[in-house]
Amino acid sequence: MSSNAEKIIVWGRRNSMNVQKVMWALGELNLDYQRNDMAGSFGVDDQYTAKNPNAVVPTIEDGELTLYESNACVRYLARQYGIGSLCPSDVKTAAIADQWMDWQCSTFVNGFFMIFLNKIRVPAAKSDPSQITKGEQQTAHLMNQLETRLEQNDYLAGETLTMADIPIGARATVGALVVVDLAAVFLNRALFFLAIEPPAHRSFGRPGLSPGFLHMLGLLK
Ligand SMILES: N[C@@H](CCC(=O)N[C@@H](CS)C(=O)NCC(=O)O)C(=O)O
């Protein structure tokens, strides 16, 4: 049962990792939405850039609110519809969740993007192996930070899944699924799904994966 009166509109192609963060949050909160393809092979039009002048996805609309930046969208959905669940009600715990969300888009993204760009986006002839190596080294180092955090807590902001887990979980998991070789980087115990499975079910694809995560994965088919 969804708890939003009006459908939330999501703009963005489903194979975008940043759109997937939003889809995960919507699934987790069981919200009613409509997703419209945009960007990538669908292109962007003037109507869209009027909503998001960066011409990237996602953008969401909820009533009179138009919002872009994927982590801001996840945070908004959590605050508006998930206080006490996706958004911790304790301000200090919410601040820790914010910290990990910002860490994903300011720190983790750099090495990850070097790998993604050179393995997926750039034609093989133009790919730079040294950038892949550098990205893998950076990513492995950062995954160790995650590892340490997740040795202390089941989830990034504590004992339950929160908005903190979505950006890094979507990036790392989908990245590892799409860029299969990347799995090698993630295969110490800080595996891509650690942040999203209850401790008792830490093996990929088993029952116990969060409903929002499964919702997101379903969209990849
Ligand atoms: N910081 C932005 C980055 C958004 C972004 O770069 N989105 C990519 C897709 S993951 C995009 O729209 N690329 C252009 C395209 O697909 O045409 C966010 O987190 O929302």
PDBQT file of the ligand as one rigid body, heavy atoms in Angstrom, charges set to zero:
ROOT
HETATM    1  N1  LIG A 301      25.184  13.988  -9.950  1.00  0.00    +0.000 N 
HETATM    2  C1  LIG A 301      24.097  13.562 -10.797  1.00  0.00    +0.000 C 
HETATM    3  C2  LIG A 301      24.696  12.764 -11.936  1.00  0.00    +0.000 C 
HETATM    4  C3  LIG A 301      23.622  12.339 -12.906  1.00  0.00    +0.000 C 
HETATM    5  C4  LIG A 301      24.218  11.647 -14.125  1.00  0.00    +0.000 C 
HETATM    6  O1  LIG A 301      25.372  11.839 -14.496  1.00  0.00    +0.000 OA
HETATM    7  N2  LIG A 301      23.387  10.834 -14.757  1.00  0.00    +0.000 N 
HETATM    8  C5  LIG A 301      23.799  10.123 -15.928  1.00  0.00    +0.000 C 
HETATM    9  C6  LIG A 301      23.202   8.733 -15.933  1.00  0.00    +0.000 C 
HETATM   10  S1  LIG A 301      23.776   7.727 -14.583  1.00  0.00    +0.000 SA
HETATM   11  C7  LIG A 301      23.267  10.817 -17.169  1.00  0.00    +0.000 C 
HETATM   12  O2  LIG A 301      22.168  11.338 -17.159  1.00  0.00    +0.000 OA
HETATM   13  N3  LIG A 301      24.056  10.810 -18.241  1.00  0.00    +0.000 N 
HETATM   14  C8  LIG A 301      23.652  11.386 -19.497  1.00  0.00    +0.000 C 
HETATM   15  C9  LIG A 301      22.790  10.463 -20.298  1.00  0.00    +0.000 C 
HETATM   16  O3  LIG A 301      22.481   9.346 -19.868  1.00  0.00    +0.000 OA
HETATM   17  O4  LIG A 301      22.400  10.861 -21.399  1.00  0.00    +0.000 OA
HETATM   18  C10 LIG A 301      23.120  12.711  -9.983  1.00  0.00    +0.000 C 
HETATM   19  O5  LIG A 301      23.548  12.045  -9.044  1.00  0.00    +0.000 OA
HETATM   20  O6  LIG A 301      21.918  12.738 -10.260  1.00  0.00    +0.000 OA
ENDROOT
TORSDOF 0
